[in-house]
Amino acid sequence: MTSDRGVELGMATLAQTTPTGPVSDDPEAAATVMQSAMIGYWLATRYFGAPPLDIAPERFTTALARLLTDPR
């Protein structure tokens, strides 16, 4: 599975849930945080030749989406 597919899955998860207060309050900042996390993941994967801790792209993006949407 390509990293693009992982991003698609993460975005699908995000789109199906209700964002947390901080995401709703400042969506531009939240989008920047999400983008920065995704770029960091991609750069680490390219630089080290494998995903950090062997976390697959879809697992990473799903966790990121949950962090941005789970009110717990």
N, CA, C, O and CB atoms as a CASP TS submission, in Angstrom:
PFRMAT TS
TARGET T0000
AUTHOR 0000-0000-0000
METHOD Language model
MODEL 1
PARENT N/A
ATOM      1  N   MET     1       0.851  -1.176   0.000  1.00  0.00           N
ATOM      2  CA  MET     1       0.000   0.000   0.000  1.00  0.00           C
ATOM      3  C   MET     1       0.897   1.239   0.000  1.00  0.00           C
ATOM      4  O   MET     1       1.851   1.316   0.774  1.00  0.00           O
ATOM      5  CB  MET     1      -0.968  -0.002   1.229  1.00  0.00           C
ATOM      6  N   THR     2       0.600   2.181  -0.842  1.00  0.00           N
ATOM      7  CA  THR     2       1.417   3.381  -0.922  1.00  0.00           C
ATOM      8  C   THR     2       1.055   4.346   0.187  1.00  0.00           C
ATOM      9  O   THR     2      -0.007   4.242   0.801  1.00  0.00           O
ATOM     10  CB  THR     2       1.256   4.054  -2.281  1.00  0.00           C
ATOM     11  N   SER     3       1.966   5.301   0.439  1.00  0.00           N
ATOM     12  CA  SER     3       1.686   6.289   1.467  1.00  0.00           C
ATOM     13  C   SER     3       0.495   7.151   1.077  1.00  0.00           C
ATOM     14  O   SER     3      -0.239   7.612   1.951  1.00  0.00           O
ATOM     15  CB  SER     3       2.912   7.161   1.716  1.00  0.00           C
ATOM     16  N   ASP     4       0.285   7.382  -0.235  1.00  0.00           N
ATOM     17  CA  ASP     4      -0.884   8.148  -0.671  1.00  0.00           C
ATOM     18  C   ASP     4      -2.171   7.455  -0.245  1.00  0.00           C
ATOM     19  O   ASP     4      -3.114   8.120   0.185  1.00  0.00           O
ATOM     20  CB  ASP     4      -0.866   8.339  -2.196  1.00  0.00           C
ATOM     21  N   ARG     5      -2.224   6.159  -0.355  1.00  0.00           N
ATOM     22  CA  ARG     5      -3.407   5.402   0.050  1.00  0.00           C
ATOM     23  C   ARG     5      -3.610   5.524   1.559  1.00  0.00           C
ATOM     24  O   ARG     5      -4.742   5.621   2.032  1.00  0.00           O
ATOM     25  CB  ARG     5      -3.276   3.912  -0.362  1.00  0.00           C
ATOM     26  N   GLY     6      -2.516   5.519   2.308  1.00  0.00           N
ATOM     27  CA  GLY     6      -2.607   5.696   3.758  1.00  0.00           C
ATOM     28  C   GLY     6      -3.186   7.054   4.113  1.00  0.00           C
ATOM     29  O   GLY     6      -3.988   7.172   5.040  1.00  0.00           O
ATOM     30  N   VAL     7      -2.780   8.072   3.379  1.00  0.00           N
ATOM     31  CA  VAL     7      -3.316   9.411   3.595  1.00  0.00           C
ATOM     32  C   VAL     7      -4.807   9.428   3.285  1.00  0.00           C
ATOM     33  O   VAL     7      -5.594  10.005   4.035  1.00  0.00           O
ATOM     34  CB  VAL     7      -2.571  10.447   2.727  1.00  0.00           C
ATOM     35  N   GLU     8      -5.196   8.797   2.185  1.00  0.00           N
ATOM     36  CA  GLU     8      -6.617   8.729   1.821  1.00  0.00           C
ATOM     37  C   GLU     8      -7.426   8.063   2.929  1.00  0.00           C
ATOM     38  O   GLU     8      -8.509   8.536   3.276  1.00  0.00           O
ATOM     39  CB  GLU     8      -6.802   7.961   0.496  1.00  0.00           C
ATOM     40  N   LEU     9      -6.917   6.987   3.477  1.00  0.00           N
ATOM     41  CA  LEU     9      -7.638   6.288   4.540  1.00  0.00           C
ATOM     42  C   LEU     9      -7.734   7.146   5.793  1.00  0.00           C
ATOM     43  O   LEU     9      -8.780   7.184   6.441  1.00  0.00           O
ATOM     44  CB  LEU     9      -6.953   4.960   4.865  1.00  0.00           C
ATOM     45  N   GLY    10      -6.668   7.822   6.133  1.00  0.00           N
ATOM     46  CA  GLY    10      -6.687   8.703   7.297  1.00  0.00           C
ATOM     47  C   GLY    10      -7.660   9.849   7.122  1.00  0.00           C
ATOM     48  O   GLY    10      -8.382  10.197   8.056  1.00  0.00           O
ATOM     49  N   MET    11      -7.689  10.436   5.947  1.00  0.00           N
ATOM     50  CA  MET    11      -8.613  11.525   5.672  1.00  0.00           C
ATOM     51  C   MET    11     -10.057  11.025   5.703  1.00  0.00           C
ATOM     52  O   MET    11     -10.953  11.735   6.161  1.00  0.00           O
ATOM     53  CB  MET    11      -8.297  12.167   4.313  1.00  0.00           C
ATOM     54  N   ALA    12     -10.280   9.809   5.217  1.00  0.00           N
ATOM     55  CA  ALA    12     -11.626   9.231   5.258  1.00  0.00           C
ATOM     56  C   ALA    12     -12.076   9.070   6.707  1.00  0.00           C
ATOM     57  O   ALA    12     -13.225   9.360   7.039  1.00  0.00           O
ATOM     58  CB  ALA    12     -11.662   7.864   4.523  1.00  0.00           C
ATOM     59  N   THR    13     -11.182   8.613   7.558  1.00  0.00           N
ATOM     60  CA  THR    13     -11.501   8.470   8.979  1.00  0.00           C
ATOM     61  C   THR    13     -11.840   9.832   9.570  1.00  0.00           C
ATOM     62  O   THR    13     -12.813   9.969  10.311  1.00  0.00           O
ATOM     63  CB  THR    13     -10.321   7.824   9.749  1.00  0.00           C
ATOM     64  N   LEU    14     -11.042  10.830   9.242  1.00  0.00           N
ATOM     65  CA  LEU    14     -11.268  12.178   9.751  1.00  0.00           C
ATOM     66  C   LEU    14     -12.615  12.722   9.276  1.00  0.00           C
ATOM     67  O   LEU    14     -13.341  13.337  10.056  1.00  0.00           O
ATOM     68  CB  LEU    14     -10.133  13.113   9.311  1.00  0.00           C
ATOM     69  N   ALA    15     -12.949  12.506   8.028  1.00  0.00           N
ATOM     70  CA  ALA    15     -14.181  13.027   7.452  1.00  0.00           C
ATOM     71  C   ALA    15     -15.424  12.386   8.061  1.00  0.00           C
ATOM     72  O   ALA    15     -16.501  12.982   8.037  1.00  0.00           O
ATOM     73  CB  ALA    15     -14.179  12.816   5.958  1.00  0.00           C
ATOM     74  N   GLN    16     -15.288  11.185   8.604  1.00  0.00           N
ATOM     75  CA  GLN    16     -16.436  10.457   9.146  1.00  0.00           C
ATOM     76  C   GLN    16     -16.657  10.730  10.629  1.00  0.00           C
ATOM     77  O   GLN    16     -17.569  10.159  11.227  1.00  0.00           O
ATOM     78  CB  GLN    16     -16.253   8.974   8.927  1.00  0.00           C
ATOM     79  N   THR    17     -15.859  11.574  11.223  1.00  0.00           N
ATOM     80  CA  THR    17     -15.953  11.822  12.659  1.00  0.00           C
ATOM     81  C   THR    17     -16.149  13.310  12.930  1.00  0.00           C
ATOM     82  O   THR    17     -16.044  14.146  12.032  1.00  0.00           O
ATOM     83  CB  THR    17     -14.695  11.306  13.381  1.00  0.00           C
ATOM     84  N   THR    18     -16.432  13.611  14.174  1.00  0.00           N
ATOM     85  CA  THR    18     -16.599  14.992  14.595  1.00  0.00           C
ATOM     86  C   THR    18     -15.273  15.493  15.150  1.00  0.00           C
ATOM     87  O   THR    18     -14.689  14.846  16.019  1.00  0.00           O
ATOM     88  CB  THR    18     -17.734  15.126  15.649  1.00  0.00           C
ATOM     89  N   PRO    19     -14.786  16.637  14.663  1.00  0.00           N
ATOM     90  CA  PRO    19     -13.503  17.134  15.147  1.00  0.00           C
ATOM     91  C   PRO    19     -13.570  17.569  16.611  1.00  0.00           C
ATOM     92  O   PRO    19     -14.637  17.898  17.130  1.00  0.00           O
ATOM     93  CB  PRO    19     -13.038  18.294  14.285  1.00  0.00           C
ATOM     94  N   THR    20     -12.425  17.563  17.250  1.00  0.00           N
ATOM     95  CA  THR    20     -12.322  18.027  18.632  1.00  0.00           C
ATOM     96  C   THR    20     -12.486  19.536  18.672  1.00  0.00           C
ATOM     97  O   THR    20     -12.454  20.201  17.636  1.00  0.00           O
ATOM     98  CB  THR    20     -10.971  17.609  19.261  1.00  0.00           C
ATOM     99  N   GLY    21     -12.660  20.070  19.870  1.00  0.00           N
ATOM    100  CA  GLY    21     -12.805  21.505  20.050  1.00  0.00           C
ATOM    101  C   GLY    21     -11.673  22.297  19.418  1.00  0.00           C
ATOM    102  O   GLY    21     -11.937  23.240  18.673  1.00  0.00           O
ATOM    103  N   PRO    22     -10.407  21.945  19.692  1.00  0.00           N
ATOM    104  CA  PRO    22      -9.311  22.703  19.097  1.00  0.00           C
ATOM    105  C   PRO    22      -9.339  22.696  17.562  1.00  0.00           C
ATOM    106  O   PRO    22      -8.974  23.688  16.930  1.00  0.00           O
ATOM    107  CB  PRO    22      -7.993  22.148  19.582  1.00  0.00           C
ATOM    108  N   VAL    23      -9.766  21.588  16.973  1.00  0.00           N
ATOM    109  CA  VAL    23      -9.849  21.520  15.509  1.00  0.00           C
ATOM    110  C   VAL    23     -10.973  22.420  15.019  1.00  0.00           C
ATOM    111  O   VAL    23     -10.804  23.144  14.038  1.00  0.00           O
ATOM    112  CB  VAL    23     -10.075  20.060  15.032  1.00  0.00           C
ATOM    113  N   SER    24     -12.113  22.381  15.686  1.00  0.00           N
ATOM    114  CA  SER    24     -13.239  23.228  15.301  1.00  0.00           C
ATOM    115  C   SER    24     -12.929  24.702  15.526  1.00  0.00           C
ATOM    116  O   SER    24     -13.319  25.553  14.726  1.00  0.00           O
ATOM    117  CB  SER    24     -14.487  22.834  16.081  1.00  0.00           C
ATOM    118  N   ASP    25     -12.227  25.001  16.617  1.00  0.00           N
ATOM    119  CA  ASP    25     -11.918  26.388  16.960  1.00  0.00           C
ATOM    120  C   ASP    25     -10.923  27.027  16.003  1.00  0.00           C
ATOM    121  O   ASP    25     -11.022  28.218  15.708  1.00  0.00           O
ATOM    122  CB  ASP    25     -11.380  26.460  18.361  1.00  0.00           C
ATOM    123  N   ASP    26      -9.972  26.250  15.521  1.00  0.00           N
ATOM    124  CA  ASP    26      -8.928  26.805  14.648  1.00  0.00           C
ATOM    125  C   ASP    26      -8.554  25.776  13.584  1.00  0.00           C
ATOM    126  O   ASP    26      -7.492  25.160  13.667  1.00  0.00           O
ATOM    127  CB  ASP    26      -7.670  27.221  15.474  1.00  0.00           C
ATOM    128  N   PRO    27      -9.422  25.584  12.580  1.00  0.00           N
ATOM    129  CA  PRO    27      -9.172  24.553  11.585  1.00  0.00           C
ATOM    130  C   PRO    27      -7.894  24.760  10.779  1.00  0.00           C
ATOM    131  O   PRO    27      -7.272  23.789  10.349  1.00  0.00           O
ATOM    132  CB  PRO    27     -10.326  24.478  10.657  1.00  0.00           C
ATOM    133  N   GLU    28      -7.497  26.006  10.571  1.00  0.00           N
ATOM    134  CA  GLU    28      -6.260  26.249   9.811  1.00  0.00           C
ATOM    135  C   GLU    28      -5.048  25.750  10.587  1.00  0.00           C
ATOM    136  O   GLU    28      -4.163  25.117  10.012  1.00  0.00           O
ATOM    137  CB  GLU    28      -6.102  27.753   9.491  1.00  0.00           C
ATOM    138  N   ALA    29      -5.001  26.027  11.877  1.00  0.00           N
ATOM    139  CA  ALA    29      -3.888  25.543  12.698  1.00  0.00           C
ATOM    140  C   ALA    29      -3.897  24.027  12.773  1.00  0.00           C
ATOM    141  O   ALA    29      -2.846  23.392  12.696  1.00  0.00           O
ATOM    142  CB  ALA    29      -3.955  26.141  14.109  1.00  0.00           C
ATOM    143  N   ALA    30      -5.092  23.440  12.924  1.00  0.00           N
ATOM    144  CA  ALA    30      -5.200  21.985  12.975  1.00  0.00           C
ATOM    145  C   ALA    30      -4.725  21.360  11.668  1.00  0.00           C
ATOM    146  O   ALA    30      -4.039  20.338  11.673  1.00  0.00           O
ATOM    147  CB  ALA    30      -6.647  21.564  13.269  1.00  0.00           C
ATOM    148  N   ALA    31      -5.093  21.979  10.550  1.00  0.00           N
ATOM    149  CA  ALA    31      -4.641  21.467   9.250  1.00  0.00           C
ATOM    150  C   ALA    31      -3.127  21.551   9.133  1.00  0.00           C
ATOM    151  O   ALA    31      -2.499  20.663   8.557  1.00  0.00           O
ATOM    152  CB  ALA    31      -5.299  22.247   8.102  1.00  0.00           C
ATOM    153  N   THR    32      -2.538  22.607   9.674  1.00  0.00           N
ATOM    154  CA  THR    32      -1.083  22.756   9.643  1.00  0.00           C
ATOM    155  C   THR    32      -0.408  21.690  10.503  1.00  0.00           C
ATOM    156  O   THR    32       0.621  21.132  10.122  1.00  0.00           O
ATOM    157  CB  THR    32      -0.678  24.158  10.124  1.00  0.00           C
ATOM    158  N   VAL    33      -0.995  21.416  11.658  1.00  0.00           N
ATOM    159  CA  VAL    33      -0.459  20.356  12.526  1.00  0.00           C
ATOM    160  C   VAL    33      -0.529  19.015  11.807  1.00  0.00           C
ATOM    161  O   VAL    33       0.437  18.251  11.817  1.00  0.00           O
ATOM    162  CB  VAL    33      -1.240  20.290  13.870  1.00  0.00           C
ATOM    163  N   MET    34      -1.669  18.726  11.182  1.00  0.00           N
ATOM    164  CA  MET    34      -1.827  17.467  10.470  1.00  0.00           C
ATOM    165  C   MET    34      -0.833  17.374   9.310  1.00  0.00           C
ATOM    166  O   MET    34      -0.181  16.347   9.122  1.00  0.00           O
ATOM    167  CB  MET    34      -3.266  17.321   9.955  1.00  0.00           C
ATOM    168  N   GLN    35      -0.725  18.447   8.541  1.00  0.00           N
ATOM    169  CA  GLN    35       0.206  18.458   7.414  1.00  0.00           C
ATOM    170  C   GLN    35       1.643  18.267   7.890  1.00  0.00           C
ATOM    171  O   GLN    35       2.394  17.497   7.292  1.00  0.00           O
ATOM    172  CB  GLN    35       0.080  19.769   6.628  1.00  0.00           C
ATOM    173  N   SER    36       2.027  18.953   8.949  1.00  0.00           N
ATOM    174  CA  SER    36       3.392  18.840   9.464  1.00  0.00           C
ATOM    175  C   SER    36       3.691  17.422   9.954  1.00  0.00           C
ATOM    176  O   SER    36       4.782  16.897   9.733  1.00  0.00           O
ATOM    177  CB  SER    36       3.613  19.842  10.600  1.00  0.00           C
ATOM    178  N   ALA    37       2.720  16.815  10.616  1.00  0.00           N
ATOM    179  CA  ALA    37       2.906  15.432  11.072  1.00  0.00           C
ATOM    180  C   ALA    37       3.080  14.491   9.888  1.00  0.00           C
ATOM    181  O   ALA    37       3.928  13.599   9.908  1.00  0.00           O
ATOM    182  CB  ALA    37       1.713  14.980  11.933  1.00  0.00           C
ATOM    183  N   MET    38       2.270  14.700   8.859  1.00  0.00           N
ATOM    184  CA  MET    38       2.339  13.824   7.685  1.00  0.00           C
ATOM    185  C   MET    38       3.656  14.011   6.933  1.00  0.00           C
ATOM    186  O   MET    38       4.251  13.038   6.471  1.00  0.00           O
ATOM    187  CB  MET    38       1.153  14.096   6.743  1.00  0.00           C
ATOM    188  N   ILE    39       4.108  15.244   6.812  1.00  0.00           N
ATOM    189  CA  ILE    39       5.389  15.499   6.150  1.00  0.00           C
ATOM    190  C   ILE    39       6.523  14.891   6.957  1.00  0.00           C
ATOM    191  O   ILE    39       7.437  14.286   6.397  1.00  0.00           O
ATOM    192  CB  ILE    39       5.619  17.014   5.959  1.00  0.00           C
ATOM    193  N   GLY    40       6.465  15.052   8.272  1.00  0.00           N
ATOM    194  CA  GLY    40       7.497  14.473   9.127  1.00  0.00           C
ATOM    195  C   GLY    40       7.561  12.961   8.997  1.00  0.00           C
ATOM    196  O   GLY    40       8.643  12.375   8.951  1.00  0.00           O
ATOM    197  N   TYR    41       6.392  12.335   8.939  1.00  0.00           N
ATOM    198  CA  TYR    41       6.340  10.878   8.770  1.00  0.00           C
ATOM    199  C   TYR    41       6.956  10.490   7.433  1.00  0.00           C
ATOM    200  O   TYR    41       7.767   9.567   7.360  1.00  0.00           O
ATOM    201  CB  TYR    41       4.880  10.362   8.862  1.00  0.00           C
ATOM    202  N   TRP    42       6.568  11.202   6.375  1.00  0.00           N
ATOM    203  CA  TRP    42       7.082  10.904   5.031  1.00  0.00           C
ATOM    204  C   TRP    42       8.593  11.105   4.973  1.00  0.00           C
ATOM    205  O   TRP    42       9.304  10.260   4.429  1.00  0.00           O
ATOM    206  CB  TRP    42       6.390  11.792   3.976  1.00  0.00           C
ATOM    207  N   LEU    43       9.096  12.210   5.526  1.00  0.00           N
ATOM    208  CA  LEU    43      10.531  12.470   5.506  1.00  0.00           C
ATOM    209  C   LEU    43      11.299  11.413   6.301  1.00  0.00           C
ATOM    210  O   LEU    43      12.346  10.940   5.857  1.00  0.00           O
ATOM    211  CB  LEU    43      10.822  13.863   6.066  1.00  0.00           C
ATOM    212  N   ALA    44      10.785  11.045   7.467  1.00  0.00           N
ATOM    213  CA  ALA    44      11.458  10.015   8.268  1.00  0.00           C
ATOM    214  C   ALA    44      11.500   8.689   7.516  1.00  0.00           C
ATOM    215  O   ALA    44      12.510   7.985   7.543  1.00  0.00           O
ATOM    216  CB  ALA    44      10.748   9.833   9.623  1.00  0.00           C
ATOM    217  N   THR    45      10.397   8.350   6.844  1.00  0.00           N
ATOM    218  CA  THR    45      10.354   7.107   6.074  1.00  0.00           C
ATOM    219  C   THR    45      11.372   7.135   4.947  1.00  0.00           C
ATOM    220  O   THR    45      12.088   6.158   4.728  1.00  0.00           O
ATOM    221  CB  THR    45       8.952   6.872   5.509  1.00  0.00           C
ATOM    222  N   ARG    46      11.437   8.248   4.234  1.00  0.00           N
ATOM    223  CA  ARG    46      12.392   8.368   3.122  1.00  0.00           C
ATOM    224  C   ARG    46      13.833   8.377   3.624  1.00  0.00           C
ATOM    225  O   ARG    46      14.696   7.719   3.044  1.00  0.00           O
ATOM    226  CB  ARG    46      12.113   9.643   2.314  1.00  0.00           C
ATOM    227  N   TYR    47      14.096   9.117   4.695  1.00  0.00           N
ATOM    228  CA  TYR    47      15.458   9.256   5.206  1.00  0.00           C
ATOM    229  C   TYR    47      15.992   7.944   5.781  1.00  0.00           C
ATOM    230  O   TYR    47      17.129   7.561   5.505  1.00  0.00           O
ATOM    231  CB  TYR    47      15.506  10.341   6.270  1.00  0.00           C
ATOM    232  N   PHE    48      15.182   7.264   6.571  1.00  0.00           N
ATOM    233  CA  PHE    48      15.630   6.040   7.234  1.00  0.00           C
ATOM    234  C   PHE    48      15.310   4.771   6.449  1.00  0.00           C
ATOM    235  O   PHE    48      15.778   3.688   6.802  1.00  0.00           O
ATOM    236  CB  PHE    48      15.009   5.949   8.594  1.00  0.00           C
ATOM    237  N   GLY    49      14.516   4.899   5.387  1.00  0.00           N
ATOM    238  CA  GLY    49      14.222   3.756   4.532  1.00  0.00           C
ATOM    239  C   GLY    49      13.095   2.862   5.011  1.00  0.00           C
ATOM    240  O   GLY    49      12.807   1.833   4.399  1.00  0.00           O
ATOM    241  N   ALA    50      12.461   3.250   6.097  1.00  0.00           N
ATOM    242  CA  ALA    50      11.331   2.486   6.631  1.00  0.00           C
ATOM    243  C   ALA    50      10.503   3.424   7.494  1.00  0.00           C
ATOM    244  O   ALA    50      11.032   4.399   8.028  1.00  0.00           O
ATOM    245  CB  ALA    50      11.812   1.234   7.454  1.00  0.00           C
ATOM    246  N   PRO    51       9.226   3.148   7.636  1.00  0.00           N
ATOM    247  CA  PRO    51       8.396   3.991   8.496  1.00  0.00           C
ATOM    248  C   PRO    51       8.884   3.944   9.949  1.00  0.00           C
ATOM    249  O   PRO    51       9.390   2.916  10.400  1.00  0.00           O
ATOM    250  CB  PRO    51       6.923   3.549   8.416  1.00  0.00           C
ATOM    251  N   PRO    52       8.734   5.043  10.673  1.00  0.00           N
ATOM    252  CA  PRO    52       9.123   5.038  12.087  1.00  0.00           C
ATOM    253  C   PRO    52       8.420   3.903  12.836  1.00  0.00           C
ATOM    254  O   PRO    52       7.203   3.742  12.741  1.00  0.00           O
ATOM    255  CB  PRO    52       8.791   6.398  12.745  1.00  0.00           C
ATOM    256  N   LEU    53       9.193   3.131  13.569  1.00  0.00           N
ATOM    257  CA  LEU    53       8.700   1.976  14.328  1.00  0.00           C
ATOM    258  C   LEU    53       7.899   1.009  13.472  1.00  0.00           C
ATOM    259  O   LEU    53       7.062   0.264  13.982  1.00  0.00           O
ATOM    260  CB  LEU    53       7.850   2.443  15.484  1.00  0.00           C
ATOM    261  N   ASP    54       8.159   1.023  12.160  1.00  0.00           N
ATOM    262  CA  ASP    54       7.444   0.175  11.199  1.00  0.00           C
ATOM    263  C   ASP    54       5.931   0.370  11.253  1.00  0.00           C
ATOM    264  O   ASP    54       5.170  -0.563  10.995  1.00  0.00           O
ATOM    265  CB  ASP    54       7.773  -1.283  11.454  1.00  0.00           C
ATOM    266  N   ILE    55       5.500   1.582  11.587  1.00  0.00           N
ATOM    267  CA  ILE    55       4.072   1.919  11.586  1.00  0.00           C
ATOM    268  C   ILE    55       3.670   2.191  10.145  1.00  0.00           C
ATOM    269  O   ILE    55       4.194   3.115   9.522  1.00  0.00           O
ATOM    270  CB  ILE    55       3.762   3.163  12.512  1.00  0.00           C
ATOM    271  N   ALA    56       2.749   1.401   9.607  1.00  0.00           N
ATOM    272  CA  ALA    56       2.287   1.536   8.222  1.00  0.00           C
ATOM    273  C   ALA    56       1.583   2.883   8.031  1.00  0.00           C
ATOM    274  O   ALA    56       1.019   3.427   8.980  1.00  0.00           O
ATOM    275  CB  ALA    56       1.334   0.367   7.845  1.00  0.00           C
ATOM    276  N   PRO    57       1.613   3.422   6.806  1.00  0.00           N
ATOM    277  CA  PRO    57       0.986   4.725   6.545  1.00  0.00           C
ATOM    278  C   PRO    57      -0.483   4.799   6.968  1.00  0.00           C
ATOM    279  O   PRO    57      -0.911   5.797   7.548  1.00  0.00           O
ATOM    280  CB  PRO    57       1.092   5.047   5.079  1.00  0.00           C
ATOM    281  N   GLU    58      -1.249   3.754   6.682  1.00  0.00           N
ATOM    282  CA  GLU    58      -2.657   3.813   7.063  1.00  0.00           C
ATOM    283  C   GLU    58      -2.847   3.820   8.571  1.00  0.00           C
ATOM    284  O   GLU    58      -3.773   4.454   9.077  1.00  0.00           O
ATOM    285  CB  GLU    58      -3.405   2.649   6.463  1.00  0.00           C
ATOM    286  N   ARG    59      -1.985   3.123   9.290  1.00  0.00           N
ATOM    287  CA  ARG    59      -2.061   3.124  10.751  1.00  0.00           C
ATOM    288  C   ARG    59      -1.691   4.507  11.298  1.00  0.00           C
ATOM    289  O   ARG    59      -2.335   5.010  12.219  1.00  0.00           O
ATOM    290  CB  ARG    59      -1.127   2.038  11.347  1.00  0.00           C
ATOM    291  N   PHE    60      -0.663   5.107  10.730  1.00  0.00           N
ATOM    292  CA  PHE    60      -0.238   6.438  11.140  1.00  0.00           C
ATOM    293  C   PHE    60      -1.347   7.472  10.911  1.00  0.00           C
ATOM    294  O   PHE    60      -1.695   8.227  11.819  1.00  0.00           O
ATOM    295  CB  PHE    60       1.026   6.843  10.381  1.00  0.00           C
ATOM    296  N   THR    61      -1.892   7.501   9.700  1.00  0.00           N
ATOM    297  CA  THR    61      -2.889   8.521   9.384  1.00  0.00           C
ATOM    298  C   THR    61      -4.193   8.301  10.148  1.00  0.00           C
ATOM    299  O   THR    61      -4.877   9.265  10.494  1.00  0.00           O
ATOM    300  CB  THR    61      -3.165   8.534   7.889  1.00  0.00           C
ATOM    301  N   THR    62      -4.540   7.056  10.412  1.00  0.00           N
ATOM    302  CA  THR    62      -5.729   6.783  11.222  1.00  0.00           C
ATOM    303  C   THR    62      -5.512   7.287  12.645  1.00  0.00           C
ATOM    304  O   THR    62      -6.410   7.891  13.231  1.00  0.00           O
ATOM    305  CB  THR    62      -6.057   5.267  11.227  1.00  0.00           C
ATOM    306  N   ALA    63      -4.337   7.047  13.202  1.00  0.00           N
ATOM    307  CA  ALA    63      -4.038   7.534  14.556  1.00  0.00           C
ATOM    308  C   ALA    63      -4.044   9.058  14.595  1.00  0.00           C
ATOM    309  O   ALA    63      -4.556   9.654  15.542  1.00  0.00           O
ATOM    310  CB  ALA    63      -2.673   6.998  15.038  1.00  0.00           C
ATOM    311  N   LEU    64      -3.484   9.683  13.581  1.00  0.00           N
ATOM    312  CA  LEU    64      -3.472  11.137  13.527  1.00  0.00           C
ATOM    313  C   LEU    64      -4.893  11.687  13.443  1.00  0.00           C
ATOM    314  O   LEU    64      -5.233  12.642  14.141  1.00  0.00           O
ATOM    315  CB  LEU    64      -2.643  11.621  12.332  1.00  0.00           C
ATOM    316  N   ALA    65      -5.717  11.090  12.599  1.00  0.00           N
ATOM    317  CA  ALA    65      -7.108  11.524  12.489  1.00  0.00           C
ATOM    318  C   ALA    65      -7.835  11.353  13.816  1.00  0.00           C
ATOM    319  O   ALA    65      -8.632  12.208  14.202  1.00  0.00           O
ATOM    320  CB  ALA    65      -7.830  10.740  11.386  1.00  0.00           C
ATOM    321  N   ARG    66      -7.570  10.276  14.503  1.00  0.00           N
ATOM    322  CA  ARG    66      -8.214  10.049  15.808  1.00  0.00           C
ATOM    323  C   ARG    66      -7.768  11.090  16.828  1.00  0.00           C
ATOM    324  O   ARG    66      -8.570  11.559  17.636  1.00  0.00           O
ATOM    325  CB  ARG    66      -7.894   8.635  16.329  1.00  0.00           C
ATOM    326  N   LEU    67      -6.502  11.445  16.789  1.00  0.00           N
ATOM    327  CA  LEU    67      -6.014  12.476  17.704  1.00  0.00           C
ATOM    328  C   LEU    67      -6.734  13.808  17.472  1.00  0.00           C
ATOM    329  O   LEU    67      -6.967  14.572  18.410  1.00  0.00           O
ATOM    330  CB  LEU    67      -4.499  12.660  17.537  1.00  0.00           C
ATOM    331  N   LEU    68      -7.075  14.069  16.231  1.00  0.00           N
ATOM    332  CA  LEU    68      -7.741  15.320  15.893  1.00  0.00           C
ATOM    333  C   LEU    68      -9.251  15.280  16.087  1.00  0.00           C
ATOM    334  O   LEU    68      -9.903  16.323  16.047  1.00  0.00           O
ATOM    335  CB  LEU    68      -7.436  15.680  14.480  1.00  0.00           C
ATOM    336  N   THR    69      -9.819  14.089  16.299  1.00  0.00           N
ATOM    337  CA  THR    69     -11.266  13.978  16.379  1.00  0.00           C
ATOM    338  C   THR    69     -11.788  13.365  17.667  1.00  0.00           C
ATOM    339  O   THR    69     -12.960  13.554  17.992  1.00  0.00           O
ATOM    340  CB  THR    69     -11.751  13.185  15.245  1.00  0.00           C
ATOM    341  N   ASP    70     -10.975  12.648  18.402  1.00  0.00           N
ATOM    342  CA  ASP    70     -11.451  11.942  19.591  1.00  0.00           C
ATOM    343  C   ASP    70     -11.491  12.901  20.782  1.00  0.00           C
ATOM    344  O   ASP    70     -10.443  13.374  21.221  1.00  0.00           O
ATOM    345  CB  ASP    70     -10.545  10.719  19.906  1.00  0.00           C
ATOM    346  N   PRO    71     -12.673  13.194  21.308  1.00  0.00           N
ATOM    347  CA  PRO    71     -12.771  14.169  22.392  1.00  0.00           C
ATOM    348  C   PRO    71     -12.316  13.653  23.764  1.00  0.00           C
ATOM    349  O   PRO    71     -12.274  14.407  24.736  1.00  0.00           O
ATOM    350  CB  PRO    71     -14.177  14.635  22.496  1.00  0.00           C
ATOM    351  N   ARG    72     -11.981  12.379  23.827  1.00  0.00           N
ATOM    352  CA  ARG    72     -11.547  11.847  25.129  1.00  0.00           C
ATOM    353  C   ARG    72     -10.219  12.391  25.553  1.00  0.00           C
ATOM    354  O   ARG    72      -9.721  12.040  26.623  1.00  0.00           O
ATOM    355  CB  ARG    72     -11.475  10.351  25.091  1.00  0.00           C
TER
END
